[in-house]
Amino acid sequence: MSALPEPKRQEQSPNEQVEPLVEVIDEVRKDAARDPGTYARETIVPEGGE
């Protein structure tokens, strides 16, 4: 049986991984500020959470 080759890993700096998430969070906050009622209805809250 032949061994499978190791998958190639891309080296990324932590900033490259975090930046898009920061942008998404900012956009969600802006959307929530514009229309808090819709945001509240569409947000899933875990059972027992607030």
N, C-alpha and C positions, 0 to 999 in steps of 0.2 A: 504494500500500500504506500502511495506517495504522500508525503506531507504537504499540506496546503501552504502556500507562501504567506508570510506575514503581511497583513494589510499595511499599505503606506499610510503613515501618519503625517498630517500637516501640522507644522509647528505654528501656533498662534499665540500672540501675546495676550495677556488677560484683558487689555483695553479693547482689542478687536472683538472679543466675545461679549464684553459688557456694554459697549456703546450702542448697539442696536436695541438692547433691552431698555436702556435708559430712554431712548427715543420713543419706544413703545409706551413706556410708563407715562412719559410726559404727554403723549397723545391721548391716552386714556383719561388722564387727569383733566385735560382740556375739554374732552367730550363730556365728562361727568359734570364739569362746571357749567357747560352750555345747557345741558338737559339732564338734571339730576334725577328726575322721575323715571325716564327711560333707562338710565344707567342702573338705578336701583331695581327695576323690574327684571332687567336682563342679567343681573349679577347672581351667580349661584352661590348660596351660602351653605356650608356644610351643616349637617344636622347638629343642633346644639350650639351653633355659632351665631354671631351677631352680624 
